[in-house]
Amino acid sequence: MALLKKPPAVLALEDGTVYYGYAFGYHGETVGEIVFNTSMTGYQEILTDPSYNGQIVTMTYPHIGNYGVSVYDMESNKPFARGFIVREFSRVASNHRANQDLQSFMEEHKIVGIEGIDTRALTRRLRQGGVVKGVIRHGELSKEAEAELVERARRHEDIDGRDMTPEVTTPLPYARPTFKDNPRVVVIDFGIKHSIVYKLEQAGAEVIVVPAQTTPAQIMALNPYGLVISNGPGDPDGPKYAHDTVWQMLGLLPTYGICLGHQLLGLAVGGKTYKLKHGHHGANTPVKNLVTGEVEITSQNHNYAVDIGSIPGGQFRATHINLNDGTLEGMAHTRYPVYSVQYHPEASPGPHDASYSFRRFIEEVNAFEGATALPAARALGDL
Ligand SMILES: NC(=O)CC[C@H](N)C(=O)O
């Protein structure tokens, strides 16, 4: 039997490194910032997590695609990752939950992939040198075309400093009517994952998701008892308007920031964020809860972090730290029921160690006496 000849593809990094592999997914070319993810499963959740907007993901787990794609595992309506790099792509999907295979899913959503890449070497390159931009192109390449691809990666706009929220936020607010007897929580959508909404509902909230540009007055007009500042893509320093919104909302409601939401909280109160060398992307990161002393294994997806020391006036205290590199993983306001985590408590994919935080947040929401209590505290000048 003749061996199936796989179509060629190339991955070129801005530092001049070129890898040869085989094409899969949508036929074409793509460019983005390359990050590695160490999750063993969850490729569909990863591809459809809006926080990967602008990034090409490489998986350290070597065999990808074997359980297909399921409508139940979407984290948003479509993939946001710009491209996918894997060691070995499985064209066969075997899973009773699958509605589609990964190949047709990627074709349908125009996601370009490359397989047959030494993803261990690529990951070591990213660990040692930090994140890089890269281009995937399907087809045979001449030497001159290689140089042109490297140049294309170099010239591609950096994620740093950009506001990506308009590319991911919902155009209109939406309410999920099923839970309307529960206390209302407004979620500002900077690129939310569906799992965060589900976890809030499971914990006992009625959730209304509003566009990123919603003003504090519009939020308060919905009579919420809690506020969630969602995850999302890009540099938290990019969406300046969001710092303003979060600052104006501070202390008005029990508030929970997740990932980008945590970073926006830090910036809103005058702190600083910085870019990590290669980010944290995976489902197995140990985080120490400084309140309980326990270690949680967490799901993570971020490239930036909050420098808690830069927050003026000691407004927040650290509640969680990353046991691998000591970076900040969670913080709580010293006076208000306002707190945030850098990791993903909804864990999709990943372990469920941190899901208690949704229940805790809803306890705060239930205990909240209404929107006049906290503003009064602010009026007394305690900020
Ligand atoms: N998952 C997120 O919300 C990511 C936050 C931000 N875009 C970062 O990379 O750090």
PDBQT file of the ligand as one rigid body, heavy atoms in Angstrom, charges set to zero:
ROOT
HETATM    1  N1  LIG A 401      -6.505  34.403  30.078  1.00  0.00    +0.000 N 
HETATM    2  C1  LIG A 401      -6.400  35.713  30.186  1.00  0.00    +0.000 C 
HETATM    3  O1  LIG A 401      -7.327  36.425  30.588  1.00  0.00    +0.000 OA
HETATM    4  C2  LIG A 401      -5.099  36.307  29.691  1.00  0.00    +0.000 C 
HETATM    5  C3  LIG A 401      -4.829  37.697  30.165  1.00  0.00    +0.000 C 
HETATM    6  C4  LIG A 401      -3.791  38.417  29.301  1.00  0.00    +0.000 C 
HETATM    7  N2  LIG A 401      -4.220  38.485  27.947  1.00  0.00    +0.000 N 
HETATM    8  C5  LIG A 401      -2.440  37.739  29.420  1.00  0.00    +0.000 C 
HETATM    9  O2  LIG A 401      -1.976  37.145  28.480  1.00  0.00    +0.000 OA
HETATM   10  O3  LIG A 401      -1.801  37.798  30.446  1.00  0.00    +0.000 OA
ENDROOT
TORSDOF 0
